[in-house]
Every structure is written in C-alpha cells, then in structure tokens.
Amino acid sequence: MDCLHPVAPNDEELLRFALDGEEVSEEVGRHLEQCTTCQQRLAKYKNVHSFLVSHLYRRHCPNGTELSLYCAGLLPEDRRISIANHVLDCPLCAAEAADTRQFLAETDLLPSHASPLHVLNGSIHRIFATLVRQQAQLVVRRDEVEAGWPRQYRADSIDVSLHLSRASSGAYMLLGIITDPTQNIEAFKGVPAELFPAAWGKNDNKVEKPLLREQVDELGNLVFSAVPVGEYVMIVHLPGRDMIIEELSIESG
C-alpha cells in the first residue's frame, strides 16, 4: 500500500511521526489530512506500536507487588538478588523502588501501642552482631583518642563500623557505617536505627523507649548526636529483621 503523491511521507517519516510524535512539515500534514492511503499507512504503524507496547513494555520487570516486597525485604534471597540486579539496569524500576522505599520510611505501619520490644518478640527475625575487631583510632587535629574505638561488627553479610568522636561542644557523637556486599548501598536508605539503655530487653514487663532514633542515609551512614555517657544497645531495623549490637560503652574521658 503505497502513495505515489510527491509529498507523501516515506516509511521512516511515518514511523517517527507514529512512534516518537515527531512533527511533520505543514505540506506533509495537509497531505495526511486528505490522503486515505497515507492515513491507512499511519494507522497501521500506530496499531503495530500499540501492540508492541502492550505486550513488551516492561515485560521483564517485576510486578508492583513483587517490587514492593523486594523493597520491604520480604522476598527469598535468590529472588531479592535477581531483582536487585534488574533495578541497577532499569531506570523505571529504580524510580519505582525509590518511591516505595520513601513511602515505607515515612509511613508508620505499626499500631501506636507497638514497641521495639513487642516487635522483636513477635515475627521480626533478630540477628545479633558480633564484634570482629577494635581498630586503632586516628587522631585528627584536636580530637581525643577514645579507647576501644572504632569497632567493627558483623551480622550475616552486613558489616557495621562504629566510630566515636566529640563535637566542638564536647558532646559525644556515634557514627555508624553500614555495608553489605550482597546489596546496593541505597537499600539501607531510610532504615531506622535506635539507641537504647543497656537494660533494654532484660525486663519483658517494661517497655523501653529509645534514647535516640535516627535513619541511615543514602551512603549507608548513621549518626547519633549528643550521646550521653553510658551503656547502650543499638537496634537497626532492617527489612524483615532487626540487627542488634550490644555492649556499647561510652565512658567519660
């Protein structure tokens, strides 16, 4: 089905017009309004485009439910790794995952009476971090050396490096750096972390409130500011599991 009119658009021009919405010249536009042959050619290309979009668009992408479960950490490990690799290469899924993680971070999905102790004793899996080593502390400018810091912890595939420093006011700051070779670092963005007194969890009849609560940033960093001297337990609320770091001692120096 060809049009022999001298201003009739060729196949490439029709494809650009049908698929990309590229403008045609005024002369070609007037011809398309009057020529039934070219109108049929254009309609054919548009139908083919619609068919391909409906059957192939995001064909290899996880559906919305599965992507939400992935962001919440509720998928089996093999499927989670598969989707993580896909998200790295698919800007559409990456944007959707970012929106989902922001929603999960900003939305309190627990009832108002729920507490970390209540959750940990329920369906959330608990993993306890093990102290791997204590590193030598670099002294930078007027910073003082804090004995036993930094500390390196590990729980499953997750590494946590904790550093203790002082602000100009003299208050202690506890900095955490979270890494996991099996996940994109952005997977930790918005993850809440809490600092409890060391007596946390020893009395099941008493619900303890966290002394401090912060969120992990997009680089995997976590900062607790103005931490008083004392003994603490840190809880990082990872998707589907809670990582617990015990015996954090901050002593007056």
Secondary structure, DSSP 8 states (H G I E B T S, - for coil): -----TT---HHHHHHHHHS-----HHHHHHHHH-HHHHHHHHHHHHHHHHHHHHHTTTTS--HHHHHHHHTT-S-HHHHHHHHHHHHH-HHHHHHHHHHHHHHHHS--S-TT--HHHHHTTTSEEEE-EEEEE------TT----TT-SEEEEETTEEEEEEEEE-TTS-EEEEEEEE-TTS-GGGGTT-EEEEEETTTTS-TTS----SEEEE--TTSEEEEEEE-SEEEEEEEEETTEEEEEEEEEE---
